[in-house]
Amino acid sequence: MKLTHSAGGIVINPFGEILIVSQRGKSWTLPKGHLNKKETHLAAAKREIHEETGVTELTLIEELGSYERHKSSKNNGEDPNELKTITLFLFTTTQMALSPLDPKHPEAIWADRDTILDLLTHPKDKEFFSTVLEKLPTKEQCNA
């Protein structure tokens, strides 16, 4: 089995909405991707967020931690040939316009924090998101 490392982020706008991306138009996930050689987790997270959403104006709040899951297969199942360790960071942004550059991620949307668990496709992504939910600023805190 191939062991890989990915990094990405939970990105929150001034309205408390969270950025999610479509994978191949078939599933929803947080923006993230594999690290390039000699790239730090933080640099990879910022690069992947830019590639998958077009967002470049990111303010780092904190590292949220890591979790493991198998790579998603093309039919939204799990690919047992690759186990990913995913490190996610919390960012805020004032940049609202979304324009994905990566053709494998054709759509990015801002979603209300209360709908994210329903929208995320992979169970491990949902599980990790639910463990960090209390660390995320609320809509009121974003507007403060």
Secondary structure as UniProt FT lines:
FT   STRAND          2..12
FT   TURN            14..15
FT   STRAND          18..23
FT   TURN            24..26
FT   STRAND          27..29
FT   STRAND          32..34
FT   TURN            37..38
FT   HELIX           41..53
FT   STRAND          59..72
FT   TURN            74..75
FT   STRAND          78..92
FT   TURN            103..104
FT   STRAND          108..111
FT   TURN            113..115
FT   HELIX           116..119
FT   HELIX           123..132
FT   HELIX           133..135
FT   HELIX           139..143
//
